[in-house]
């Protein structure tokens, strides 16, 4: 145990480990934990580096005794398969993984005894808000992907329970800004008339916003080039995706904010059919697109209920297992998947995970906007309802225009296939889809 004293001195100095990562100035302040405000909002666009900076800051805080960090995402099927490996990967890159040990869904610093608890708020077993509120001694609450949190009331239930007397409590929200109608904008931006990309402090809230331009040294050149090119090809998308600015309605998009009818999960009626739709990514590597994954159902009156957006970046077997888990969770009737990119691989992968899974393959024979128009029309007619927490899907719907250079709308594609399947009455070809045999 003689080495422990040396570690303790290092904890007190809060030294930032040497790595190949270049930290932007606001993130150096975060890593040193010098902010005094209770609330810290980390926002940014794609490739902004906020996720790495947050993990570094938390790792350094755990070197100090007396901390208990609650790290949450609103929708989380399994922490062991997602956020824990992500955090451990960053510890490895920093060269400090040996300082920590993992027990179940918790990671503890060996020397200080401080720990971080990884939890989902909405899991396969239901809403965990009550359980999270009852956790004792929490000094820091992190809400990652905070744009998934459905409403301010849900946020406040946990926020007001973070009141440890041992340390100065911190609430950290990390997110890519969704639409201006989201409660995050209404609570933290609109009252102070803050501009997009604001950095600074207002009324007990610290704002840190970055984008890929300040994180260029840490990004692959091809990713930087693609984001740079987006500025000329699609300025609106560049502002939202690359710069991380709040989404607003865009000319040419089929959806508008006013078309979304949002309900709480307990308001969903009995459904006569539920499907899970997959829009598989063409590749499976670090730079791949996400795989669109969405559950939706139709009730006895013909109304559509969009239940969950489980879009993720994963291997083929990973998204197949996620789709099957979603199918079981909603007692679904069928998985429907676009196979233009994956061909037989899509069905083979699903069969590998579950040979008996009900499955239908569809080929897209028309453009995305043509396929999406009948689905958008159902929204205009007021026939589609969204369960709270679909902010990323909604943001994609109201900003996608089909212009050259736009990133594939994985969530929108999955939505279109789900609703097409639920409402199909011999009209799939008219909507730009050719069906294959059911299995």
C-alpha positions in Angstrom: 0.0 0.0 0.0 3.0 2.3 0.0 2.2 3.5 -3.5 -1.1 4.9 -2.3 0.4 8.1 -0.9 1.9 9.0 -4.3 -1.5 8.5 -5.9 -3.1 10.7 -3.3 -0.7 13.6 -4.1 -1.6 13.2 -7.8 -5.3 13.3 -6.9 -4.8 16.6 -5.1 -3.0 18.1 -8.1 -5.7 17.0 -10.5 -3.1 16.6 -13.2 -4.5 16.1 -16.7 -3.0 12.8 -18.1 -0.8 13.1 -21.2 -2.5 11.8 -24.3 -2.7 12.4 -28.1 -5.9 14.4 -27.5 -5.7 18.2 -27.8 -8.2 19.9 -25.4 -9.9 23.1 -26.4 -9.6 25.9 -23.8 -13.2 25.6 -22.3 -12.6 21.9 -21.9 -9.4 22.5 -20.0 -11.5 24.5 -17.5 -13.9 21.7 -17.3 -11.2 19.1 -16.7 -9.8 21.2 -13.9 -13.4 21.5 -12.5 -13.1 25.2 -11.9 -16.7 26.2 -12.7 -18.8 27.3 -9.7 -22.3 27.0 -11.2 -24.6 24.1 -10.3 -25.6 23.6 -14.0 -23.2 22.9 -16.8 -24.5 22.6 -20.4 -22.2 21.0 -22.9 -23.5 21.5 -26.4 -21.9 21.1 -29.8 -22.0 19.7 -33.3 -20.7 16.5 -34.7 -17.0 15.9 -33.9 -17.0 18.7 -31.2 -15.1 16.5 -28.7 -17.5 17.2 -25.8 -17.9 13.5 -25.0 -14.2 12.9 -24.5 -13.8 16.1 -22.5 -16.6 15.1 -20.2 -15.2 11.6 -19.6 -11.8 13.2 -18.8 -13.3 15.6 -16.4 -15.3 12.9 -14.6 -12.2 10.6 -14.4 -10.2 13.4 -12.8 -13.0 14.1 -10.3 -13.2 10.5 -9.3 -9.5 10.8 -8.2 -10.8 13.0 -5.4 -12.4 11.2 -2.4 -16.1 11.7 -1.6 -17.7 11.8 -5.0 -20.5 9.7 -6.3 -21.4 10.4 -9.9 -24.7 9.3 -11.5 -24.2 9.0 -15.3 -27.5 8.6 -17.1 -29.0 8.4 -20.5 -32.8 8.6 -20.9 -33.2 5.6 -23.2 -30.8 2.8 -22.4 -31.3 -0.9 -22.9 -28.0 -2.0 -21.4 -25.2 0.1 -19.8 -22.9 -2.8 -20.1 -23.2 -2.8 -23.9 -23.0 1.0 -24.5 -22.0 3.7 -22.1 -19.7 1.7 -19.8 -17.5 0.5 -22.7 -17.5 4.0 -24.1 -16.2 5.4 -20.8 -13.6 2.6 -20.4 -12.3 3.2 -23.9 -11.6 6.8 -23.1 -9.8 5.7 -19.8 -7.6 3.5 -22.0 -6.9 6.3 -24.4 -5.9 8.5 -21.5 -3.7 5.8 -20.0 -5.4 5.7 -16.6 -7.6 2.7 -16.9 -5.5 0.9 -14.3 -6.6 3.4 -11.7 -10.2 2.1 -11.9 -12.1 -1.1 -11.3 -15.5 -2.1 -12.6 -18.3 -3.8 -10.6 -21.5 -4.4 -12.5 -22.8 -1.1 -13.7 -20.4 0.9 -11.5 -16.8 2.0 -11.9 -14.7 2.9 -8.8 -11.4 4.7 -8.4 -9.2 2.3 -6.5 -7.4 4.9 -4.5 -10.0 7.5 -3.7 -13.1 5.2 -3.4 -15.2 7.6 -5.5 -17.4 5.9 -8.0 -19.5 6.5 -11.1 -22.9 4.8 -11.5 -24.1 4.2 -15.1 -27.9 4.0 -15.3 -30.7 4.3 -17.8 -33.8 6.3 -17.0 -36.1 4.6 -19.4 -35.1 0.9 -19.7 -36.6 -2.4 -20.8 -38.1 -2.8 -17.3 -39.8 0.6 -17.3 -39.1 4.1 -16.1 -36.4 4.2 -13.4 -36.9 7.8 -12.2 -38.1 6.8 -8.7 -35.2 4.5 -8.2 -32.7 7.1 -9.3 -34.2 9.7 -7.0 -33.7 7.4 -4.0 -29.9 7.0 -4.6 -28.0 8.5 -1.7 -24.9 10.6 -1.7 -24.9 11.6 -5.4 -22.7 14.7 -5.9 -22.7 14.9 -9.7 -25.5 14.0 -12.1 -24.7 13.7 -15.7 -27.5 13.5 -18.3 -25.8 12.4 -21.5 -27.8 12.9 -24.8 -30.0 15.2 -22.7 -32.1 16.0 -25.8 -33.7 12.6 -25.3 -35.3 13.7 -22.0 -38.9 14.2 -22.9 -39.9 17.1 -20.7 -38.8 19.5 -18.0 -40.9 17.8 -15.3 -39.0 14.5 -15.8 -35.7 16.3 -15.5 -36.6 18.1 -12.3 -37.6 14.9 -10.5 -34.0 13.9 -10.5 -32.5 17.4 -10.4 -34.2 18.3 -7.2 -33.0 15.0 -5.5 -29.3 15.9 -6.0 -28.5 17.6 -2.8 -25.5 16.0 -1.1 -24.1 18.1 1.8 -20.6 16.6 1.4 -19.7 18.3 -1.9 -20.8 21.2 -4.2 -23.4 19.5 -6.4 -23.2 19.7 -10.2 -25.7 18.9 -12.9 -24.1 18.3 -16.3 -26.2 18.1 -19.5 -24.5 17.0 -22.7 -26.3 17.1 -26.0 -26.5 18.1 -29.6 -29.1 20.9 -29.8 -32.4 19.7 -31.2 -35.3 21.9 -32.3 -36.0 25.3 -30.6 -39.3 23.9 -29.4 -37.5 21.5 -27.0 -37.7 22.2 -23.3 -33.9 22.6 -23.1 -34.1 25.7 -25.3 -37.2 27.0 -23.5 -35.6 26.7 -20.1 -31.9 27.6 -20.7 -31.7 29.7 -23.9 -35.0 31.5 -24.6 -35.4 33.3 -21.2 -32.0 35.0 -21.7 -32.2 35.4 -25.4 -28.9 33.6 -25.9 -27.6 33.2 -29.4 -26.7 29.8 -31.0 -23.2 28.7 -29.9 -23.2 30.8 -26.7 -20.3 30.2 -24.3 -20.4 31.9 -20.9 -22.4 32.1 -17.7 -25.9 33.2 -17.0 -28.0 32.9 -13.8 -26.1 30.0 -12.3 -25.7 28.1 -15.5 -22.3 27.6 -17.3 -22.6 27.1 -21.1 -19.8 25.5 -23.1 -20.4 25.1 -26.9 -17.8 23.8 -29.3 -17.8 22.4 -32.8 -15.5 20.4 -35.1 -13.5 23.5 -36.1 -11.8 23.7 -32.7 -11.4 20.0 -32.6 -9.7 19.5 -35.9 -6.4 18.1 -34.5 -8.4 15.1 -33.0 -10.5 14.2 -36.1 -9.7 12.1 -39.2 -9.0 14.4 -42.2 -11.8 12.8 -44.2 -14.3 13.7 -41.5 -13.1 17.3 -41.4 -13.3 17.5 -45.2 -16.8 16.2 -45.3 -18.0 18.7 -42.7 -16.2 21.6 -44.5 -17.9 20.6 -47.8 -21.3 20.6 -46.1 -21.1 24.4 -45.6 -21.4 25.0 -49.3 -23.6 22.1 -50.2 -26.2 22.6 -47.6 -25.7 25.6 -45.3 -28.8 24.9 -43.1 -27.6 21.3 -42.4 -24.1 22.6 -41.8 -25.4 25.0 -39.1 -27.3 22.2 -37.4 -25.0 19.2 -37.8 -21.5 20.6 -38.0 -21.9 23.7 -35.8 -24.5 22.3 -33.5 -27.0 25.2 -33.7 -30.6 24.8 -32.7 -32.9 23.4 -35.5 -35.6 25.5 -37.0 -38.0 24.8 -39.9 -36.3 24.6 -43.2 -37.7 25.3 -46.7 -38.1 22.1 -48.6 -38.6 19.8 -45.6 -41.7 17.7 -45.6 -42.3 18.0 -41.8 -42.8 21.0 -39.6 -42.8 21.4 -35.8 -46.5 22.0 -35.7 -47.2 18.5 -37.1 -45.9 16.6 -34.1 -48.6 15.5 -31.6 -46.7 14.3 -28.5 -48.1 12.1 -25.7 -46.8 10.4 -22.6 -46.3 6.6 -22.9 -49.3 5.8 -20.6 -51.5 7.6 -23.2 -50.9 5.0 -25.9 -54.1 3.0 -26.4 -54.4 -0.7 -27.3 -52.5 -1.4 -30.5 -53.7 -3.9 -33.1 -50.2 -4.2 -34.7 -46.7 -3.2 -33.8 -43.6 -3.3 -36.1 -39.9 -2.6 -35.7 -38.2 -1.0 -38.7 -34.5 -1.1 -39.5 -32.6 1.1 -41.9 -29.2 -0.7 -41.8 -25.9 1.2 -42.2 -24.0 0.2 -45.3 -20.8 -0.4 -43.3 -19.8 -1.2 -39.7 -16.8 0.8 -38.5 -15.9 3.9 -36.5 -17.0 6.3 -39.3 -20.2 4.4 -40.3 -23.6 6.0 -40.3 -26.0 5.0 -37.6 -28.5 2.2 -38.2 -32.1 3.6 -38.0 -34.2 1.5 -35.6 -37.7 2.5 -34.7 -40.9 0.9 -33.2 -44.4 2.0 -34.2 -47.9 0.7 -33.9 -51.4 1.2 -35.2 -54.6 1.3 -33.1 -58.1 0.1 -33.8 -59.0 3.6 -35.1 -56.2 3.6 -37.6 -54.0 6.1 -35.7 -50.2 5.6 -35.8 -48.2 5.7 -32.6 -44.4 6.1 -32.8 -43.2 4.4 -29.7 -39.4 4.5 -29.6 -36.3 5.6 -31.6 -33.5 3.1 -30.9 -31.2 4.3 -33.6 -27.6 3.3 -32.9 -24.2 2.8 -34.2 -23.4 -0.9 -33.9 -22.2 -4.0 -35.7 -24.8 -5.9 -37.8 -25.2 -8.4 -35.0 -25.5 -5.5 -32.5 -28.3 -3.8 -34.3 -30.1 -7.1 -35.0 -30.1 -7.9 -31.3 -31.3 -4.4 -30.5 -34.2 -4.8 -33.0 -35.2 -8.2 -31.5 -35.1 -6.7 -28.0 -37.3 -3.9 -29.1 -39.7 -6.4 -30.8 -40.0 -8.3 -27.6 -40.4 -5.2 -25.5 -43.5 -4.1 -27.4 -44.8 -7.6 -28.2 -44.3 -6.7 -31.8 -45.6 -8.5 -34.9 -42.8 -8.1 -37.4 -39.4 -6.7 -38.2 -39.2 -4.8 -41.5 -35.8 -3.9 -43.0 -34.5 -2.1 -46.0 -32.1 -4.3 -47.9 -30.8 -2.1 -50.7 -27.4 -1.9 -49.0 -27.1 -5.1 -47.1 -29.0 -7.6 -49.3 -29.2 -11.1 -47.9 -26.9 -10.1 -45.1 -29.7 -8.3 -43.3 -31.9 -11.3 -43.0 -28.9 -13.6 -42.3 -27.9 -11.4 -39.4 -31.4 -11.3 -37.9 -31.7 -15.1 -38.3 -28.3 -15.6 -36.6 -29.7 -13.7 -33.6 -33.2 -15.4 -33.7 -34.0 -18.0 -36.4 -37.8 -17.7 -35.7 -38.1 -13.9 -35.9 -41.0 -12.6 -38.1 -39.3 -10.6 -40.8 -40.1 -8.7 -44.1 -37.5 -7.3 -46.4 -38.2 -4.2 -48.6 -36.3 -2.7 -51.5 -36.4 1.0 -52.1 -37.1 1.7 -55.8 -37.8 5.5 -55.5 -36.1 8.4 -53.7 -36.3 9.1 -50.0 -38.5 12.2 -50.4 -41.0 10.4 -52.7 -41.3 7.5 -50.2 -41.7 9.9 -47.3 -44.4 12.1 -48.8 -47.4 9.8 -48.0 -46.1 9.4 -44.5 -45.8 13.2 -44.0 -49.3 13.5 -45.3 -50.5 11.3 -42.4 -48.9 13.7 -40.0 -50.7 16.6 -41.7 -53.9 14.8 -41.2 -53.2 14.4 -37.5 -53.1 10.6 -37.6 -49.6 10.2 -36.1 -48.6 10.5 -32.5 -45.2 10.6 -30.9 -44.4 9.3 -27.5 -42.2 11.8 -25.6 -38.5 11.6 -26.1 -38.2 11.5 -29.9 -36.4 14.8 -30.2 -33.7 13.5 -32.5 -36.1 11.9 -34.9 -38.2 15.1 -35.0 -35.1 17.2 -35.6 -34.2 15.0 -38.5 -37.7 15.1 -40.0 -38.0 18.9 -40.0 -34.5 19.5 -41.4 -34.1 16.9 -44.2 -34.8 18.3 -47.6 -33.2 15.7 -49.9 -30.6 18.1 -51.3 -27.4 16.8 -52.7 -24.8 16.3 -50.0 -27.2 15.7 -47.1 -26.4 12.8 -44.8 -28.7 9.8 -45.0 -31.7 10.3 -42.7 -31.5 7.0 -40.9 -34.3 7.8 -38.4 -36.6 9.1 -41.1 -36.0 6.1 -43.3 -36.9 3.7 -40.4 -40.0 5.8 -39.6 -41.1 5.7 -43.3 -40.7 1.9 -43.5 -42.5 1.4 -40.2 -45.5 3.5 -41.1 -45.6 2.1 -44.6 -45.7 -1.4 -43.2 -48.4 -0.5 -40.7 -50.7 1.1 -43.3 -49.9 -0.9 -46.4 -53.0 -2.0 -48.3 -51.4 -3.1 -51.5 -49.9 0.4 -52.0 -46.2 -0.2 -51.2 -45.2 0.0 -54.8 -47.0 3.3 -55.2 -44.9 4.6 -52.2 -41.6 3.4 -53.7 -41.1 0.1 -52.1 -41.0 -3.4 -53.5 -41.7 -6.2 -51.0 -40.1 -9.6 -50.8 -41.7 -12.7 -49.3 -42.5 -12.6 -45.6 -40.7 -15.0 -43.3 
